[in-house]
Amino acid sequence: LELRDGRLEQVAGPAGGYSSHAIGSRVLSLAAPVDADGDGALDLAVPDLSHRRVMLVGFADGLRNIGAHELPARIVDRIRVLAPDRLAVPLDDGTVAEIGLR
């Protein structure tokens, strides 16, 4: 939203397709802050609605999708940052997927 001539106007459509929590889970945030594109600004690694893909979302120049990583199973615990360019993602099949960002 943006204030223009004394009125609030929508300047961009709502972003969707992300889910950082699963109903019934005790984990309240599955997302992790990370510099996904190496520009020095924090981005977010967050599950998509199916929890079978890690979405990389940037905010430096407005909301934008940086990338996505398909997973072989659903995300069940918070995404962890292993290194500035590497994530660990716990899955419901008992494995941990490692994702390289760059």
C-alpha positions as CSV (number, residue, x, y, z in Angstrom):
1,L,0.0,0.0,0.0
2,E,1.1,3.5,-0.7
3,L,-0.4,6.9,0.4
4,R,-1.3,8.9,-2.8
5,D,-3.3,12.1,-2.7
6,G,-4.5,11.3,0.8
7,R,-5.7,7.8,-0.2
8,L,-4.2,4.4,0.3
9,E,-3.6,2.6,-3.0
10,Q,-2.4,-0.9,-3.6
11,V,0.9,-0.7,-5.6
12,A,1.7,-4.4,-5.7
13,G,-0.3,-7.6,-5.5
14,P,0.0,-9.7,-2.4
15,A,2.8,-12.3,-2.3
16,G,1.7,-15.8,-1.6
17,G,2.8,-19.3,-1.7
18,Y,4.9,-19.4,1.5
19,S,4.3,-21.1,4.8
20,S,6.6,-20.9,7.8
21,H,4.4,-23.0,10.1
22,A,2.5,-26.2,9.9
23,I,-0.8,-26.7,11.8
24,G,-0.2,-29.0,14.8
25,S,3.6,-28.5,14.8
26,R,5.4,-27.1,17.8
27,V,7.9,-25.3,15.5
28,L,6.5,-21.8,15.1
29,S,8.9,-20.7,12.4
30,L,10.5,-22.9,9.8
31,A,12.1,-19.9,8.0
32,A,15.7,-18.7,8.2
33,P,17.3,-15.4,7.4
34,V,20.1,-15.7,4.9
35,D,21.9,-13.6,2.2
36,A,20.6,-15.9,-0.6
37,D,22.0,-13.9,-3.5
38,G,25.2,-12.5,-2.0
39,D,24.2,-8.8,-2.2
40,G,24.8,-8.2,1.5
41,A,21.1,-7.8,2.3
42,L,19.3,-10.4,4.4
43,D,16.8,-12.5,2.5
44,L,14.6,-15.3,3.7
45,A,14.6,-19.1,3.1
46,V,11.0,-20.2,3.7
47,P,9.0,-23.3,2.8
48,D,6.4,-23.1,0.1
49,L,2.8,-24.0,1.0
50,S,3.4,-27.7,0.3
51,H,6.6,-27.7,2.5
52,R,8.3,-29.6,-0.3
53,R,10.3,-26.7,-1.6
54,V,12.6,-24.0,0.0
55,M,11.8,-20.6,-1.5
56,L,14.4,-17.9,-1.4
57,V,12.8,-14.5,-1.0
58,G,14.5,-11.1,-1.2
59,F,13.3,-7.7,0.1
60,A,16.1,-5.3,-0.9
61,D,14.2,-3.9,-4.0
62,G,10.7,-4.9,-3.0
63,L,9.5,-8.5,-2.5
64,R,11.0,-10.8,-5.1
65,N,11.7,-14.5,-5.6
66,I,15.4,-15.3,-5.8
67,G,15.1,-19.0,-6.3
68,A,13.6,-22.3,-5.2
69,H,14.9,-25.7,-4.3
70,E,12.8,-28.9,-4.7
71,L,13.0,-31.4,-1.9
72,P,12.4,-35.2,-1.8
73,A,10.2,-35.0,1.3
74,R,8.3,-32.4,3.4
75,I,10.1,-29.9,5.7
76,V,9.5,-30.8,9.4
77,D,11.7,-28.5,11.4
78,R,13.3,-25.1,11.1
79,I,15.7,-24.4,8.2
80,R,19.2,-24.0,9.6
81,V,22.1,-21.9,8.2
82,L,25.3,-24.0,8.0
83,A,27.4,-21.4,6.3
84,P,26.7,-18.2,4.5
85,D,26.0,-20.2,1.3
86,R,24.6,-23.4,2.7
87,L,21.4,-24.5,4.4
88,A,20.3,-27.7,6.2
89,V,16.6,-28.7,5.9
90,P,15.2,-31.4,8.1
91,L,12.7,-33.6,6.2
92,D,9.9,-35.9,7.3
93,D,11.7,-39.0,6.0
94,G,14.4,-38.6,8.7
95,T,17.0,-37.1,6.4
96,V,18.5,-33.6,6.3
97,A,18.8,-32.0,2.9
98,E,21.7,-29.6,2.3
99,I,21.2,-26.8,-0.1
100,G,23.9,-24.6,-1.7
101,L,22.8,-21.1,-2.3
102,R,25.4,-19.9,-4.8
